[in-house]
């Protein structure tokens, strides 16, 4: 999953805006197959080789704020990913 970028879109709850954002993100050459999950308020996309999340964040933020200026855009940290994985493992073990 290291070729996947996960971006938190805190406050995004408009399906129509999510479609517009996804369409614009598809135009970025560095990303493929972008998908927005409104329940998790996350963007997932495949990164091309030698593509860094930190370099993409300003572009993604600009696209999101074009349609939803109040949405907080941030990279999902490794700690957040680990916490989610731990939670999923714990629930599955019960």
QUIJO-V439676 format. One record per run of one state. SS is the DSSP state (~ for helix, > for strand, _ for the rest). FROM is the first residue (numbers start at 0). TO is the last residue. If there is no record, write none. Layout:
ss	from	to
SS	FROM	TO
SS	FROM	TO
This chain:
ss	from	to
_	0	2
>	3	9
_	10	13
~	14	24
_	25	29
>	30	36
_	37	40
>	41	46
_	47	51
~	52	66
_	67	70
>	71	74
_	75	76
~	77	92
_	93	93
